[in-house]
Amino acid sequence: MAQPPNDLELVCADFNAALDLLRRLGMRLDVIYPADEPHSAILSRDGIRVRLTSRPDARPPSAGLPEFRPEFVVTQAGTASGEGRAGMHYRDLIPSRLGGRYIASHVTIAEGGPVADWVHFHRIAVQLICVRRGWVRVVYEDQGAPFVMAAGDMVLQPPGIRHRVLASAPGLEVVEITCPACHETFADHALALPNGDAGAAREYDGQRFLHHVAATSPWTPWHGAEAQVTAVRDAAGGRAEARIVRPGASPVIAVPPHDGELVFGFVLEGRVRLDYGETYPLGPADSFVIPPGAAWRMSEASDDLELLHVTTGRIPSRCLTR
C-alpha cells in the first residue's frame, strides 16, 4: 500500500543517533517501539510524519495478542543489557518471549537524577513493575501528585493509563513484566501530569491502577513460605497476581500447579534452590519461568531470600485497546 503524500520513511544504521538528530531538528516523537531495544519510531512536524527505523523488515506490533507458547526458562544474572527507551537499560529475562506473549525485563538506570521521559501510555493487556533496588519518582493519570516507589514496591499499570518516570536514585533497578512482549509506547502531548486527585475507582479496560507499598503490607503463610499480601489480583481483574516471597516455617516451598499462563520468579535478594526436574541454584537477579499446570519446589533458601513471584490468568486473545 502506498504511503500518504506527507508520510516518509527513513532507514538508518544507528537508531538512537538518528532519533536524537530528528528531535533536535524539532520533530515530535509520537510512537516508539519496542521499549527494551527500540528500532522504530514515528515522529511528526508541520503535518509531516516520518517513520524512522533501523529494521525496515520488522513487523509493527499487532493489535492482538500472540499465541502463548509455554516453556521452562532459567536466566542467570549477568547477561547483557541493551539500551532502551528514555536512556534505560533492559536485560531480557525471557529470551523466547513465550511466543511473543510476554516480556520480562530487568531495567536499570545507572545515573540518578531526572529521567528523560515524557507522558506516555501503552497498548497492553497486563503490565506490572516492581522496584528491586533504589527509588524512583513517578506520576500517573488521575492518581494525584507524583510519588516515590522504594524497594519492594509495585505498580500495576492498566492498559492506556498515562504516566511518566520523573527521577531515580543512582543504580535504580526494577523488574517489569508485560503482555504482549512487543508493544508501542505512545506519547500524549496534550496531557500534563499530575492532572487531578487520586481516582482509585477508575477502570482502564477492566483494570485499576495499583500502588503497592511494601513497608506497610502484612505477610501471610504461603506453601511453606511467607508471602506479602498485595491487591494485584483484584486490581488486574484476575489477569495477574504478584507477591514477594520469603522463607517461612518449612524448609521446602512446594508450589502447586498454576491454572493460567505465566509463572515467573525473580530473585530480588538471597539464594535458593529451584527443583523442577533437575536442580537449579539461584542467586540475586536470577529468574525463571515454569510452564502452567506444573508443580515445582524451592529449598535451601537463605535467610535473606526475597523472591518476586508473578502469575497471570488465561488472557483472551483479542484486540488491545489504546
LINSULFEN-V821216 format. One record per backbone hydrogen bond with DSSP energy under -0.5 kcal/mol. NH is the residue of the N-H (numbers start at 1). CO is the residue of the C=O. If there is no record, write none. Layout:
BEGIN
NH;CO
NH;CO
END
This chain:
BEGIN
7;4
8;49
10;51
11;9
12;53
15;13
18;14
19;15
20;16
21;17
22;18
23;19
24;20
25;21
26;23
27;22
28;44
30;28
30;42
31;42
32;185
33;40
39;33
40;33
41;52
42;31
43;50
44;28
45;48
48;45
49;6
50;43
51;8
52;41
52;50
53;10
54;39
55;39
58;55
65;318
69;98
70;68
73;289
75;287
79;76
82;90
84;88
85;35
87;84
88;85
89;108
90;82
91;106
92;90
93;104
94;104
97;94
99;96
100;97
101;97
101;98
102;97
103;178
105;176
106;91
107;105
107;174
108;89
109;172
113;168
115;166
117;115
120;163
121;186
123;184
124;122
125;179
126;179
128;177
129;155
130;175
131;153
132;173
133;173
136;149
137;167
138;136
138;147
139;164
141;162
143;140
144;196
147;138
149;136
152;131
153;150
154;212
155;129
156;210
157;127
157;155
158;156
160;122
161;158
163;120
164;139
166;137
166;164
167;137
168;113
169;135
171;109
171;110
172;109
172;169
173;133
174;107
175;130
176;105
177;128
178;103
179;126
181;100
182;100
183;181
185;32
186;121
186;184
187;30
188;119
189;187
199;142
202;199
204;207
205;203
207;204
208;235
210;156
212;154
212;210
213;211
214;212
216;213
217;214
220;227
222;225
225;222
226;246
227;220
228;244
229;218
235;231
236;232
237;234
238;233
239;236
241;311
243;309
245;307
246;226
248;224
248;250
250;224
253;298
254;223
254;252
255;253
255;296
256;254
260;258
261;312
264;310
265;288
266;308
267;286
268;266
268;306
269;306
272;282
273;299
274;272
274;280
275;273
275;297
276;274
276;278
278;276
280;274
282;272
285;267
286;283
287;75
288;265
289;73
290;263
293;258
294;291
296;255
297;275
298;253
299;273
300;251
302;271
305;302
306;269
307;245
308;266
309;243
309;307
310;264
311;241
312;262
313;239
315;313
316;314
318;316
320;63
END
